[in-house]
Amino acid sequence: MGLLTSELVINAIRHGTCREDEGLIELVLWPADGHYWLAVSDPGADKPLLTHPDADAENGRCLLLVDRLATAWTVRPRPVRGTSVVAGLSFRQGG
């Protein structure tokens, strides 16, 4: 869960906020349906995309890691402004 959390928070800081933006990054963690769920939300309008960077690329692997580690994940628009990435780890994976 630590790697998922750090990757999503760093991605939200890098791509979901700007200096002029007063919005906050929100992190929520909860257990439900046999999973530990993590939602990281930011005020950014851009939807994060799963990419497959070249081996020598210095970035672009956040959602690739999420895709490999999480049991399930999705990207959702927030009701007013921004985007949330929600990822779940099964209790059986050791969360």
C-alpha positions as CSV (number, residue, x, y, z in Angstrom):
1,M,0.0,0.0,0.0
2,G,2.9,2.3,0.7
3,L,4.2,2.2,-2.9
4,L,0.7,2.8,-4.3
5,T,0.2,5.8,-2.0
6,S,3.5,7.4,-2.7
7,E,3.2,7.0,-6.5
8,L,-0.3,8.4,-6.6
9,V,0.5,11.4,-4.3
10,I,3.6,12.3,-6.2
11,N,1.7,12.1,-9.5
12,A,-1.0,14.3,-8.1
13,I,1.6,16.9,-6.9
14,R,3.4,16.9,-10.3
15,H,0.5,16.8,-12.7
16,G,-2.7,17.8,-10.7
17,T,-1.7,21.1,-9.2
18,C,-0.2,24.3,-10.2
19,R,1.4,27.2,-8.3
20,E,-1.7,29.4,-8.7
21,D,-4.1,26.6,-7.7
22,E,-5.4,26.7,-4.2
23,G,-6.8,23.2,-4.4
24,L,-5.5,20.5,-2.1
25,I,-4.6,16.9,-2.7
26,E,-6.9,14.6,-0.8
27,L,-6.0,11.1,0.3
28,V,-8.6,8.7,1.6
29,L,-8.1,5.1,2.8
30,W,-10.9,2.7,3.8
31,P,-11.6,-1.0,4.0
32,A,-14.6,-2.5,2.1
33,D,-15.5,-5.5,0.1
34,G,-12.4,-7.5,1.0
35,H,-10.1,-4.7,-0.1
36,Y,-8.1,-1.8,1.3
37,W,-9.2,1.2,-1.0
38,L,-7.1,4.2,-1.6
39,A,-8.3,7.4,-3.4
40,V,-5.9,10.2,-4.2
41,S,-7.7,13.3,-5.6
42,D,-6.3,16.6,-7.0
43,P,-7.9,19.7,-8.6
44,G,-6.4,19.0,-12.0
45,A,-8.6,18.7,-15.1
46,D,-6.4,16.3,-17.0
47,K,-7.2,12.6,-16.8
48,P,-4.2,10.4,-15.9
49,L,-3.4,7.9,-18.6
50,L,-1.8,4.5,-18.4
51,T,1.4,4.6,-20.5
52,H,4.2,2.2,-21.4
53,P,7.4,4.3,-21.4
54,D,10.7,3.2,-23.0
55,A,13.2,1.5,-20.7
56,D,15.4,4.6,-20.5
57,A,12.5,7.1,-19.8
58,E,12.9,8.9,-16.4
59,N,9.2,9.1,-15.6
60,G,5.7,8.0,-16.8
61,R,5.4,4.7,-14.8
62,C,3.0,5.7,-12.0
63,L,-0.2,4.1,-13.4
64,L,1.8,1.2,-14.8
65,L,2.9,0.4,-11.2
66,V,-0.7,0.9,-10.0
67,D,-1.9,-1.4,-12.7
68,R,0.5,-4.1,-11.7
69,L,0.1,-3.8,-7.9
70,A,-3.6,-3.1,-7.5
71,T,-6.4,-5.7,-7.6
72,A,-8.6,-3.0,-9.2
73,W,-8.3,0.7,-10.0
74,T,-10.0,3.4,-11.9
75,V,-9.8,7.2,-12.7
76,R,-12.9,9.2,-11.8
77,P,-13.8,12.9,-12.3
78,R,-14.6,14.7,-9.1
79,P,-18.2,16.1,-8.7
80,V,-17.1,19.8,-8.7
81,R,-13.5,19.9,-10.0
82,G,-10.6,17.6,-10.4
83,T,-9.8,13.9,-10.7
84,S,-9.5,10.9,-8.4
85,V,-7.5,7.8,-8.9
86,V,-9.0,4.9,-6.8
87,A,-7.0,1.7,-6.3
88,G,-7.8,-1.4,-4.2
89,L,-5.6,-4.1,-2.7
90,S,-7.2,-7.4,-1.7
91,F,-6.9,-8.3,2.0
92,R,-5.4,-11.6,0.8
93,Q,-2.5,-9.7,-0.8
94,G,-1.3,-8.5,2.6
95,G,-2.2,-4.8,1.9
